[in-house]
Structure formats: C-alpha cells, structure tokens
Amino acid sequence: METEIRRLRAALARREGGRGRRFAAELRRQITAVGRGLRAEGRSWFKIGREIGLPAETVRRLCEASPGFVAVEVADDVRPRNLTVVAPSGHRVEGLDVETVVALLARLA
C-alpha cells in the first residue's frame, strides 16, 4: 500500500490544483482505490487525507461516491394495484388501480 500512496502523492504533486478544479478520471480512480484500501485497514478519513495529501472530506466524498451508472431491469407492464387515497376530510378509499385514482382525483378537483 505504501507504494500506491507514494505514486498517488507524486501524481497529485504534478497536478495543477486549486479550489473547484476537478480530478482527471484516472487520478480519481487512484484516490478512490487508495482511500478505500486505507479505510478497510481501519484508518480515519482524517488520517487518510493526511497520508494522501488531500483534505479528508475530499477523500471521503470521492470514496463514498456512487459508481455511476447501475444496471436496472425494466419490466414490460407493471402497474401498481391496491393504492389508497386518503382525503383531507378523512375519507379513505382503498384497493384502487392507477387509472381509477387519476379519475377519482379529477372528479374531486
């Protein structure tokens, strides 16, 4: 891990930094890999930031960021059933489908 930290610190030293400047994708990947590795060893974000040479919050934000696009499965025709509408007056109507809820709300408007 020490080798990766040295490489990362060297790459960060070559980078023209500054507030609001974005990291290149490869550098962001390196920061994330090293940060997550050190975190898995039990180090705090503060200590990780100090070792890498970046603010702790920057490292935490990059390491905890979502990976980007996530695969999803789209169903052909799923329609929720058994919806419930509760009026401000307290009236409650249960077991409706979407079309019936839309019609009911249109009538009540």
C-alpha positions as semicolon CSV with decimal commas, in nm:
position;residue;x (nm);y (nm);z (nm)
1;M;0,000;0,000;0,000
2;E;0,294;0,233;0,067
3;T;0,395;0,215;-0,299
4;E;0,045;0,315;-0,413
5;I;0,043;0,605;-0,167
6;R;0,381;0,730;-0,296
7;R;0,261;0,705;-0,658
8;L;-0,060;0,887;-0,575
9;R;0,122;1,166;-0,386
10;A;0,357;1,207;-0,684
11;A;0,065;1,227;-0,927
12;L;-0,107;1,483;-0,705
13;A;0,215;1,688;-0,684
14;R;0,232;1,706;-1,067
15;R;-0,130;1,819;-1,089
16;E;-0,217;2,186;-1,105
17;G;-0,463;2,204;-0,820
18;G;-0,697;2,462;-0,685
19;R;-1,036;2,505;-0,533
20;G;-1,310;2,376;-0,760
21;R;-1,074;2,201;-1,002
22;R;-1,182;1,851;-1,097
23;F;-0,963;1,545;-1,082
24;A;-0,893;1,353;-1,402
25;A;-1,076;1,019;-1,417
26;E;-0,760;0,812;-1,370
27;L;-0,646;1,021;-1,074
28;R;-0,993;0,998;-0,920
29;R;-0,975;0,619;-0,960
30;Q;-0,637;0,611;-0,787
31;I;-0,757;0,828;-0,499
32;T;-1,061;0,605;-0,457
33;A;-0,859;0,282;-0,464
34;V;-0,602;0,402;-0,212
35;G;-0,863;0,570;0,009
36;R;-1,087;0,265;0,022
37;G;-0,789;0,040;0,086
38;L;-0,672;0,251;0,379
39;R;-1,026;0,278;0,510
40;A;-1,056;-0,103;0,500
41;E;-0,746;-0,113;0,718
42;G;-0,937;0,092;0,976
43;R;-0,788;0,437;0,926
44;S;-0,996;0,750;0,973
45;W;-1,074;0,984;0,685
46;F;-0,857;1,247;0,854
47;K;-0,552;1,015;0,862
48;I;-0,615;0,900;0,506
49;G;-0,633;1,259;0,384
50;R;-0,313;1,347;0,565
51;E;-0,131;1,047;0,413
52;I;-0,254;1,120;0,062
53;G;-0,212;1,495;0,089
54;L;-0,574;1,595;0,032
55;P;-0,847;1,728;0,259
56;A;-1,020;1,444;0,444
57;E;-1,363;1,550;0,316
58;T;-1,245;1,537;-0,045
59;V;-1,115;1,182;0,000
60;R;-1,432;1,072;0,182
61;R;-1,657;1,223;-0,086
62;L;-1,466;1,055;-0,368
63;C;-1,453;0,718;-0,192
64;E;-1,821;0,716;-0,098
65;A;-1,947;0,841;-0,434
66;S;-2,179;0,613;-0,625
67;P;-2,008;0,421;-0,904
68;G;-2,207;0,599;-1,175
69;F;-2,448;0,408;-1,391
70;V;-2,605;0,100;-1,241
71;A;-2,777;-0,170;-1,444
72;V;-3,152;-0,187;-1,395
73;E;-3,417;-0,421;-1,526
74;V;-3,724;-0,261;-1,681
75;A;-4,047;-0,454;-1,656
76;D;-4,284;-0,452;-1,953
77;D;-4,611;-0,355;-1,790
78;V;-4,616;-0,337;-1,414
79;R;-4,899;-0,136;-1,270
80;P;-4,934;-0,090;-0,900
81;R;-5,262;-0,216;-0,760
82;N;-5,429;-0,163;-0,429
83;L;-5,350;0,207;-0,399
84;T;-5,511;0,403;-0,119
85;V;-5,640;0,761;-0,137
86;V;-5,695;0,950;0,187
87;A;-5,879;1,282;0,161
88;P;-5,801;1,574;0,394
89;S;-6,153;1,526;0,534
90;G;-6,053;1,175;0,648
91;H;-6,234;0,974;0,381
92;R;-6,031;0,673;0,276
93;V;-6,066;0,472;-0,047
94;E;-5,856;0,153;-0,077
95;G;-5,784;-0,106;-0,346
96;L;-5,766;0,127;-0,646
97;D;-5,555;0,099;-0,958
98;V;-5,371;0,395;-1,111
99;E;-5,641;0,482;-1,367
100;T;-5,912;0,485;-1,100
101;V;-5,703;0,706;-0,871
102;V;-5,650;0,951;-1,157
103;A;-6,023;0,955;-1,234
104;L;-6,109;0,999;-0,866
105;L;-5,868;1,288;-0,823
106;A;-6,002;1,452;-1,139
107;R;-6,358;1,427;-1,004
108;L;-6,257;1,569;-0,667
109;A;-6,066;1,864;-0,816
